[in-house]
Amino acid sequence: LVGDAAHGVHPLAGQGVNLGFGDAAALCSILAARGAVRDPGSSLLLQRYARRRLEPVLAMQGVTDGLVRLFGSRSPWIGALRNRGMSLVGTLGPVKRLLAQPALR
């Protein structure tokens, strides 16, 4: 499975389509490099695909889940810390770019 059929992420971060594009690119790459494996649905190729996509998908699911919890919290303490952290990150260009990298892959 690829795209939204393979994994779900909260729409808060708008990353579902990026994960789908990553799925498609990984699948194309694996199929193009399949060598002597003739069956594009072979378990070997599907396992390669699953291994390649596991880390980026789990990472994005973790990030989006964390963002939902962070922005959905009703705690004034968490809200204050969140707002202060967002303001601080906004002033630190290198940190901001580093945090944005996973979303741009």
DRENSEBA-920116 format. One line per field, with one value per atom (N, C-alpha, C, O): residue number from 0; residue in one letter; atom name; x negated, y negated, z. Coordinates in steps of 0.02 Angstrom, whole numbers, plus 50000, padded with zeros to 5 digits. Layout:
<pts>
resi: NUM; ... .
resn: a; ... .
name: CA; ... .
c1: X; ... .
c2: Y; ... .
c3: Z; ... .
</pts>
This chain:
<pts>
resi: 0; 0; 0; 0; 1; 1; 1; 1; 2; 2; 2; 2; 3; 3; 3; 3; 4; 4; 4; 4; 5; 5; 5; 5; 6; 6; 6; 6; 7; 7; 7; 7; 8; 8; 8; 8; 9; 9; 9; 9; 10; 10; 10; 10; 11; 11; 11; 11; 12; 12; 12; 12; 13; 13; 13; 13; 14; 14; 14; 14; 15; 15; 15; 15; 16; 16; 16; 16; 17; 17; 17; 17; 18; 18; 18; 18; 19; 19; 19; 19; 20; 20; 20; 20; 21; 21; 21; 21; 22; 22; 22; 22; 23; 23; 23; 23; 24; 24; 24; 24; 25; 25; 25; 25; 26; 26; 26; 26; 27; 27; 27; 27; 28; 28; 28; 28; 29; 29; 29; 29; 30; 30; 30; 30; 31; 31; 31; 31; 32; 32; 32; 32; 33; 33; 33; 33; 34; 34; 34; 34; 35; 35; 35; 35; 36; 36; 36; 36; 37; 37; 37; 37; 38; 38; 38; 38; 39; 39; 39; 39; 40; 40; 40; 40; 41; 41; 41; 41; 42; 42; 42; 42; 43; 43; 43; 43; 44; 44; 44; 44; 45; 45; 45; 45; 46; 46; 46; 46; 47; 47; 47; 47; 48; 48; 48; 48; 49; 49; 49; 49; 50; 50; 50; 50; 51; 51; 51; 51; 52; 52; 52; 52; 53; 53; 53; 53; 54; 54; 54; 54; 55; 55; 55; 55; 56; 56; 56; 56; 57; 57; 57; 57; 58; 58; 58; 58; 59; 59; 59; 59; 60; 60; 60; 60; 61; 61; 61; 61; 62; 62; 62; 62; 63; 63; 63; 63; 64; 64; 64; 64; 65; 65; 65; 65; 66; 66; 66; 66; 67; 67; 67; 67; 68; 68; 68; 68; 69; 69; 69; 69; 70; 70; 70; 70; 71; 71; 71; 71; 72; 72; 72; 72; 73; 73; 73; 73; 74; 74; 74; 74; 75; 75; 75; 75; 76; 76; 76; 76; 77; 77; 77; 77; 78; 78; 78; 78; 79; 79; 79; 79; 80; 80; 80; 80; 81; 81; 81; 81; 82; 82; 82; 82; 83; 83; 83; 83; 84; 84; 84; 84; 85; 85; 85; 85; 86; 86; 86; 86; 87; 87; 87; 87; 88; 88; 88; 88; 89; 89; 89; 89; 90; 90; 90; 90; 91; 91; 91; 91; 92; 92; 92; 92; 93; 93; 93; 93; 94; 94; 94; 94; 95; 95; 95; 95; 96; 96; 96; 96; 97; 97; 97; 97; 98; 98; 98; 98; 99; 99; 99; 99; 100; 100; 100; 100; 101; 101; 101; 101; 102; 102; 102; 102; 103; 103; 103; 103; 104; 104; 104; 104 .
resn: l; l; l; l; v; v; v; v; g; g; g; g; d; d; d; d; a; a; a; a; a; a; a; a; h; h; h; h; g; g; g; g; v; v; v; v; h; h; h; h; p; p; p; p; l; l; l; l; a; a; a; a; g; g; g; g; q; q; q; q; g; g; g; g; v; v; v; v; n; n; n; n; l; l; l; l; g; g; g; g; f; f; f; f; g; g; g; g; d; d; d; d; a; a; a; a; a; a; a; a; a; a; a; a; l; l; l; l; c; c; c; c; s; s; s; s; i; i; i; i; l; l; l; l; a; a; a; a; a; a; a; a; r; r; r; r; g; g; g; g; a; a; a; a; v; v; v; v; r; r; r; r; d; d; d; d; p; p; p; p; g; g; g; g; s; s; s; s; s; s; s; s; l; l; l; l; l; l; l; l; l; l; l; l; q; q; q; q; r; r; r; r; y; y; y; y; a; a; a; a; r; r; r; r; r; r; r; r; r; r; r; r; l; l; l; l; e; e; e; e; p; p; p; p; v; v; v; v; l; l; l; l; a; a; a; a; m; m; m; m; q; q; q; q; g; g; g; g; v; v; v; v; t; t; t; t; d; d; d; d; g; g; g; g; l; l; l; l; v; v; v; v; r; r; r; r; l; l; l; l; f; f; f; f; g; g; g; g; s; s; s; s; r; r; r; r; s; s; s; s; p; p; p; p; w; w; w; w; i; i; i; i; g; g; g; g; a; a; a; a; l; l; l; l; r; r; r; r; n; n; n; n; r; r; r; r; g; g; g; g; m; m; m; m; s; s; s; s; l; l; l; l; v; v; v; v; g; g; g; g; t; t; t; t; l; l; l; l; g; g; g; g; p; p; p; p; v; v; v; v; k; k; k; k; r; r; r; r; l; l; l; l; l; l; l; l; a; a; a; a; q; q; q; q; p; p; p; p; a; a; a; a; l; l; l; l; r; r; r; r .
name: N; CA; C; O; N; CA; C; O; N; CA; C; O; N; CA; C; O; N; CA; C; O; N; CA; C; O; N; CA; C; O; N; CA; C; O; N; CA; C; O; N; CA; C; O; N; CA; C; O; N; CA; C; O; N; CA; C; O; N; CA; C; O; N; CA; C; O; N; CA; C; O; N; CA; C; O; N; CA; C; O; N; CA; C; O; N; CA; C; O; N; CA; C; O; N; CA; C; O; N; CA; C; O; N; CA; C; O; N; CA; C; O; N; CA; C; O; N; CA; C; O; N; CA; C; O; N; CA; C; O; N; CA; C; O; N; CA; C; O; N; CA; C; O; N; CA; C; O; N; CA; C; O; N; CA; C; O; N; CA; C; O; N; CA; C; O; N; CA; C; O; N; CA; C; O; N; CA; C; O; N; CA; C; O; N; CA; C; O; N; CA; C; O; N; CA; C; O; N; CA; C; O; N; CA; C; O; N; CA; C; O; N; CA; C; O; N; CA; C; O; N; CA; C; O; N; CA; C; O; N; CA; C; O; N; CA; C; O; N; CA; C; O; N; CA; C; O; N; CA; C; O; N; CA; C; O; N; CA; C; O; N; CA; C; O; N; CA; C; O; N; CA; C; O; N; CA; C; O; N; CA; C; O; N; CA; C; O; N; CA; C; O; N; CA; C; O; N; CA; C; O; N; CA; C; O; N; CA; C; O; N; CA; C; O; N; CA; C; O; N; CA; C; O; N; CA; C; O; N; CA; C; O; N; CA; C; O; N; CA; C; O; N; CA; C; O; N; CA; C; O; N; CA; C; O; N; CA; C; O; N; CA; C; O; N; CA; C; O; N; CA; C; O; N; CA; C; O; N; CA; C; O; N; CA; C; O; N; CA; C; O; N; CA; C; O; N; CA; C; O; N; CA; C; O; N; CA; C; O; N; CA; C; O; N; CA; C; O; N; CA; C; O; N; CA; C; O; N; CA; C; O; N; CA; C; O; N; CA; C; O; N; CA; C; O; N; CA; C; O; N; CA; C; O; N; CA; C; O; N; CA; C; O; N; CA; C; O; N; CA; C; O .
c1: 49958; 50000; 49956; 49902; 49980; 49944; 49993; 50053; 49965; 50006; 50051; 50035; 50108; 50154; 50181; 50202; 50181; 50204; 50155; 50174; 50092; 50041; 50032; 50014; 50045; 50033; 50075; 50092; 50091; 50131; 50093; 50061; 50096; 50067; 50120; 50162; 50116; 50164; 50154; 50097; 50208; 50201; 50172; 50161; 50161; 50135; 50073; 50069; 50027; 49963; 49965; 49918; 50018; 50023; 49969; 49946; 49948; 49893; 49914; 49871; 49978; 50001; 49980; 49957; 49987; 49968; 49893; 49870; 49853; 49781; 49760; 49715; 49793; 49780; 49798; 49762; 49854; 49874; 49824; 49809; 49798; 49747; 49684; 49653; 49666; 49608; 49620; 49574; 49681; 49698; 49689; 49658; 49717; 49713; 49641; 49622; 49601; 49531; 49493; 49453; 49505; 49471; 49491; 49449; 49555; 49578; 49549; 49528; 49548; 49519; 49445; 49421; 49409; 49338; 49325; 49280; 49364; 49355; 49373; 49338; 49426; 49445; 49394; 49380; 49366; 49316; 49252; 49217; 49236; 49174; 49186; 49146; 49240; 49258; 49213; 49215; 49174; 49127; 49163; 49207; 49143; 49170; 49239; 49270; 49263; 49329; 49382; 49390; 49417; 49465; 49533; 49566; 49553; 49620; 49618; 49587; 49651; 49649; 49685; 49678; 49724; 49760; 49727; 49757; 49664; 49630; 49622; 49616; 49621; 49614; 49547; 49543; 49496; 49430; 49434; 49408; 49465; 49470; 49516; 49502; 49570; 49616; 49583; 49595; 49541; 49504; 49454; 49445; 49420; 49373; 49410; 49387; 49468; 49508; 49530; 49524; 49554; 49578; 49521; 49530; 49461; 49404; 49384; 49368; 49385; 49365; 49413; 49392; 49477; 49526; 49541; 49572; 49520; 49538; 49515; 49556; 49451; 49425; 49458; 49481; 49460; 49491; 49565; 49589; 49601; 49672; 49682; 49723; 49646; 49653; 49631; 49662; 49579; 49556; 49610; 49625; 49640; 49691; 49754; 49785; 49772; 49829; 49815; 49860; 49754; 49737; 49738; 49763; 49712; 49711; 49782; 49800; 49824; 49892; 49932; 49972; 49922; 49956; 49934; 49975; 49869; 49844; 49872; 49889; 49877; 49905; 49978; 50000; 50015; 50086; 50093; 50134; 50052; 50054; 50032; 50062; 49979; 49953; 50002; 50014; 50031; 50077; 50148; 50189; 50163; 50229; 50234; 50288; 50177; 50176; 50212; 50205; 50250; 50286; 50247; 50268; 50190; 50150; 50119; 50086; 50129; 50098; 50022; 49988; 49995; 49922; 49895; 49846; 49926; 49904; 49913; 49870; 49969; 49981; 49928; 49904; 49910; 49859; 49791; 49755; 49772; 49709; 49708; 49658; 49763; 49769; 49759; 49720; 49794; 49790; 49720; 49694; 49689; 49621; 49573; 49529; 49580; 49537; 49545; 49496; 49607; 49619; 49587; 49558; 49593; 49563; 49487; 49455; 49458; 49386; 49361; 49313; 49394; 49374; 49380; 49339; 49431; 49440; 49383; 49372; 49346; 49290; 49224; 49174; 49223; 49161; 49164; 49187; 49141; 49145; 49119; 49154; 49057; 49031; 49073; 49083; 49098; 49140; 49206; 49231; 49233; 49296; 49289; 49332; 49234; 49221; 49211; 49236; 49176; 49164; 49230; 49240; 49274; 49339; 49384; 49426; 49375; 49416; 49393; 49431; 49331; 49303; 49346; 49358; 49369; 49409; 49472; 49494; 49501; 49563; 49550; 49596; 49489; 49472; 49447; 49437; 49438; 49414; 49470; 49458 .
c2: 50059; 50000; 49938; 49937; 49887; 49823; 49766; 49774; 49709; 49650; 49656; 49691; 49623; 49622; 49691; 49702; 49737; 49805; 49842; 49890; 49821; 49856; 49828; 49865; 49765; 49734; 49672; 49639; 49658; 49598; 49550; 49570; 49487; 49436; 49382; 49371; 49349; 49295; 49240; 49224; 49212; 49161; 49094; 49049; 49088; 49026; 49000; 48941; 49044; 49023; 49026; 49003; 49053; 49056; 49098; 49082; 49152; 49192; 49257; 49295; 49272; 49334; 49340; 49393; 49287; 49290; 49298; 49333; 49267; 49275; 49347; 49374; 49379; 49449; 49492; 49538; 49475; 49512; 49505; 49553; 49444; 49433; 49473; 49503; 49475; 49515; 49589; 49625; 49612; 49682; 49698; 49748; 49655; 49666; 49666; 49708; 49619; 49615; 49677; 49705; 49700; 49760; 49821; 49862; 49828; 49885; 49886; 49938; 49828; 49823; 49842; 49879; 49817; 49832; 49906; 49935; 49937; 50008; 50050; 50098; 50032; 50069; 50060; 50108; 50000; 49988; 50027; 50045; 50039; 50074; 50147; 50176; 50175; 50243; 50297; 50353; 50282; 50332; 50392; 50385; 50451; 50513; 50531; 50578; 50495; 50509; 50487; 50427; 50534; 50518; 50496; 50454; 50523; 50509; 50444; 50442; 50391; 50327; 50331; 50287; 50383; 50392; 50444; 50468; 50460; 50511; 50487; 50428; 50535; 50517; 50484; 50442; 50501; 50470; 50395; 50355; 50376; 50305; 50268; 50211; 50300; 50268; 50257; 50206; 50304; 50296; 50238; 50200; 50233; 50177; 50110; 50063; 50107; 50046; 50030; 49972; 50080; 50069; 50045; 50000; 50075; 50053; 49981; 49942; 49964; 49897; 49843; 49788; 49859; 49809; 49808; 49761; 49859; 49864; 49803; 49772; 49786; 49731; 49664; 49630; 49643; 49577; 49574; 49522; 49628; 49628; 49625; 49585; 49666; 49665; 49597; 49572; 49568; 49503; 49450; 49411; 49449; 49399; 49410; 49363; 49474; 49488; 49464; 49437; 49474; 49451; 49375; 49348; 49341; 49268; 49241; 49197; 49267; 49240; 49256; 49215; 49315; 49331; 49284; 49260; 49270; 49223; 49153; 49120; 49131; 49064; 49060; 49010; 49113; 49114; 49109; 49071; 49146; 49144; 49076; 49049; 49049; 48985; 48928; 48887; 48926; 48871; 48884; 48838; 48946; 48962; 48959; 48965; 48949; 48948; 48886; 48831; 48895; 48840; 48813; 48765; 48843; 48821; 48753; 48744; 48705; 48639; 48643; 48604; 48689; 48697; 48721; 48694; 48772; 48798; 48746; 48738; 48710; 48657; 48603; 48579; 48583; 48531; 48555; 48518; 48616; 48645; 48653; 48638; 48676; 48684; 48617; 48612; 48566; 48501; 48472; 48442; 48479; 48455; 48493; 48463; 48558; 48598; 48580; 48576; 48570; 48551; 48483; 48474; 48436; 48370; 48376; 48344; 48416; 48424; 48457; 48434; 48511; 48545; 48497; 48500; 48455; 48407; 48358; 48331; 48346; 48298; 48332; 48298; 48398; 48436; 48471; 48528; 48437; 48463; 48534; 48576; 48549; 48617; 48670; 48725; 48655; 48703; 48713; 48769; 48658; 48661; 48705; 48746; 48696; 48736; 48810; 48854; 48823; 48891; 48926; 48984; 48892; 48921; 48930; 48975; 48890; 48895; 48950; 48972; 48972; 49022; 49084; 49104; 49117; 49178; 49166; 49210; 49108; 49093; 49081; 49086; 49064; 49049; 49109; 49104; 49166; 49226; 49261; 49313 .
c3: 50000; 50000; 50000; 50030; 49966; 49964; 49979; 49974; 49996; 50008; 50068; 50116; 50065; 50122; 50139; 50196; 50091; 50105; 50150; 50183; 50150; 50188; 50259; 50305; 50267; 50332; 50339; 50291; 50401; 50414; 50458; 50507; 50441; 50484; 50493; 50450; 50550; 50563; 50511; 50494; 50485; 50433; 50458; 50418; 50523; 50552; 50515; 50500; 50501; 50471; 50395; 50363; 50366; 50293; 50260; 50206; 50292; 50267; 50233; 50209; 50230; 50199; 50126; 50105; 50088; 50018; 50010; 49965; 50054; 50050; 50064; 50032; 50112; 50126; 50065; 50047; 50033; 49973; 49916; 49881; 49907; 49856; 49872; 49828; 49936; 49957; 49945; 49925; 49958; 49944; 49870; 49851; 49828; 49755; 49731; 49691; 49755; 49735; 49757; 49719; 49818; 49843; 49804; 49786; 49789; 49751; 49681; 49657; 49649; 49581; 49582; 49539; 49632; 49638; 49648; 49617; 49691; 49705; 49643; 49628; 49609; 49549; 49494; 49457; 49487; 49435; 49448; 49401; 49511; 49529; 49547; 49583; 49523; 49546; 49518; 49543; 49467; 49440; 49411; 49369; 49435; 49407; 49434; 49410; 49482; 49509; 49459; 49448; 49430; 49376; 49402; 49372; 49458; 49485; 49525; 49578; 49501; 49538; 49605; 49647; 49615; 49679; 49724; 49772; 49709; 49750; 49822; 49835; 49867; 49938; 49951; 49996; 49914; 49923; 49909; 49948; 49853; 49835; 49884; 49902; 49904; 49951; 50019; 50052; 50040; 50103; 50097; 50144; 50040; 50030; 50034; 50066; 50002; 50004; 50075; 50097; 50111; 50180; 50224; 50265; 50217; 50257; 50241; 50286; 50177; 50158; 50184; 50201; 50187; 50207; 50282; 50306; 50318; 50389; 50429; 50464; 50425; 50467; 50451; 50497; 50387; 50374; 50392; 50415; 50383; 50399; 50475; 50499; 50512; 50585; 50614; 50661; 50585; 50609; 50598; 50643; 50539; 50525; 50567; 50590; 50578; 50621; 50692; 50725; 50716; 50783; 50789; 50838; 50738; 50739; 50737; 50776; 50692; 50687; 50750; 50772; 50779; 50841; 50897; 50936; 50900; 50950; 50941; 50990; 50878; 50865; 50885; 50913; 50870; 50889; 50965; 50990; 51001; 51074; 51100; 51147; 51071; 51093; 51082; 51126; 51022; 51006; 51032; 51036; 51050; 51076; 51152; 51180; 51184; 51258; 51284; 51256; 51336; 51368; 51428; 51461; 51442; 51499; 51485; 51434; 51529; 51519; 51520; 51486; 51559; 51561; 51494; 51468; 51468; 51404; 51350; 51306; 51351; 51302; 51306; 51254; 51366; 51374; 51350; 51315; 51368; 51344; 51269; 51236; 51241; 51169; 51133; 51086; 51156; 51125; 51130; 51083; 51188; 51198; 51152; 51121; 51149; 51106; 51032; 50996; 51010; 50940; 50925; 50872; 50971; 50961; 50957; 50915; 51000; 51001; 50937; 50907; 50916; 50854; 50794; 50749; 50794; 50740; 50733; 50678; 50787; 50784; 50768; 50755; 50770; 50758; 50691; 50686; 50638; 50570; 50562; 50533; 50585; 50576; 50611; 50583; 50670; 50706; 50669; 50663; 50645; 50607; 50545; 50530; 50509; 50448; 50466; 50431; 50521; 50543; 50559; 50540; 50593; 50611; 50550; 50550; 50499; 50439; 50392; 50349; 50398; 50351; 50342; 50285; 50396; 50385; 50344; 50307; 50351; 50315; 50241; 50200; 50224; 50155; 50116; 50055; 50148; 50114; 50079; 50047 .
</pts>
